[in-house]
């Protein structure tokens, strides 16, 4: 997708070796989120920006094997400015998300299933699954706009 006459967006997909995937899992658990872009450096290293709780960031860094160097360049506190996705959700999507959060659906490990959320709301699993998927898509899309 062109940005201007000299730039474009490009999606590149690939499959990382098992060792890389195992390492990356440390930086995607709990409250952690990687904020684009991820920079792949000429020396084979990568530079990432992580957002999450202090405890989750510390745990991720501590879990990296000792033979892999991790440099923390900057630590800060605060909120990330992002559009309010709540205004774009329907009442049913908001209710499904709130119930899912309350029941532990988004906990790691999950404390509830879609069936649990559906039972709590008195709706079918397929309906609740659709509400959650659409709500998640709205929230994530708004986060990166």
Residue pairs with C-beta under 8 A, 6 or more apart in sequence:
1 8
1 9
2 8
3 9
16 24
23 64
23 65
23 68
26 59
26 60
26 63
26 64
27 34
27 48
27 50
27 60
28 34
29 56
29 60
29 108
30 52
30 53
30 56
30 59
30 60
30 108
31 52
31 53
31 56
32 50
32 51
32 52
32 56
32 57
32 60
33 50
33 51
33 52
34 48
34 49
34 50
35 48
35 49
35 50
35 51
35 80
36 144
38 46
38 47
38 48
39 46
39 47
39 48
40 46
41 47
50 57
50 60
51 80
52 60
57 75
61 70
61 72
64 70
82 142
82 143
83 142
83 143
83 145
84 142
85 138
85 139
85 142
85 143
86 94
88 138
88 142
89 97
89 135
89 138
89 139
90 131
92 131
93 131
93 132
93 134
93 135
93 138
94 135
95 121
95 131
96 117
96 121
96 128
96 131
96 132
96 135
97 131
97 132
97 135
97 136
97 139
99 117
99 120
99 121
100 106
100 112
100 117
100 132
103 111
103 112
103 116
103 117
103 120
104 110
104 111
104 112
105 111
105 112
105 113
105 114
105 116
105 117
105 132
114 125
114 128
114 129
114 132
115 125
117 128
117 132
118 124
118 125
118 127
118 128
118 129
121 128
123 131
